[in-house]
Amino acid sequence: MKHLDLRGLKCPLPVLKTRKFLAALAPGESVEVSCTDPMSVIDLPHMLRETGDVLESQSHAQGLAIFVIRKQGLP
């Protein structure tokens, strides 16, 4: 699994950087995205509904949101 550290970035950068990172992944690959922007818990799931990629898990603790996202399509 790949990791994308977006701590410290504010909206819209977490969404833009995640979208760009996902575009470079092969179908079926996963990435763990770490964000501190409070809007990311709304913005990233919304972006995934648009792209069709899969939010496999989401957690939030002590100001850090972690998303596990799988690129759409078959591996």
C-alpha positions in Angstrom: 0.0 0.0 0.0 1.2 3.5 -0.9 1.1 6.4 1.5 0.2 10.1 0.9 1.0 12.5 3.7 -1.1 15.7 3.3 -0.8 16.9 6.9 -0.7 20.7 7.1 -2.4 21.3 3.8 -5.7 23.2 3.6 -8.7 22.9 1.2 -8.6 22.4 -1.7 -5.1 21.0 -1.8 -5.8 17.6 -0.1 -8.5 16.8 -2.7 -6.4 18.0 -5.6 -3.3 16.1 -4.6 -5.3 12.9 -3.8 -7.0 13.1 -7.2 -3.6 13.5 -9.0 -2.0 10.6 -6.9 -5.0 8.3 -7.7 -4.6 9.0 -11.4 -1.1 7.6 -11.3 -2.2 4.3 -9.6 -3.0 1.1 -11.4 -6.5 -0.2 -11.0 -6.9 -2.1 -7.7 -3.9 -0.4 -6.0 -4.5 1.3 -2.6 -3.3 4.4 -0.9 -3.4 5.6 2.7 -4.0 9.3 2.8 -3.3 11.3 6.0 -4.9 14.8 6.4 -5.2 17.4 9.1 -7.6 19.7 7.2 -11.0 19.3 9.0 -12.8 19.6 5.6 -11.1 16.5 4.2 -13.6 14.3 6.0 -16.3 15.8 3.8 -14.3 16.7 0.7 -12.4 13.4 0.0 -15.5 11.1 0.2 -17.3 13.6 -2.1 -14.5 13.4 -4.6 -14.5 9.6 -4.5 -18.2 9.6 -5.3 -17.3 11.6 -8.5 -14.3 9.4 -9.5 -15.8 6.0 -8.6 -12.8 5.1 -6.5 -13.5 3.1 -3.3 -13.2 4.4 0.2 -12.2 1.3 2.1 -11.9 2.8 5.5 -11.8 6.2 7.2 -10.7 7.1 10.7 -10.3 10.4 12.6 -8.5 10.9 15.9 -6.7 13.9 17.5 -7.1 16.1 14.4 -5.7 13.5 12.0 -8.0 11.9 9.4 -6.8 8.7 7.7 -8.4 7.4 4.5 -7.7 4.1 2.8 -8.7 4.4 -0.9 -8.6 1.8 -3.6 -8.3 2.8 -7.2 -11.4 1.7 -9.2 -11.2 -1.2 -11.6 -9.7 -4.7 -11.4 -6.1 -5.3 -10.5 
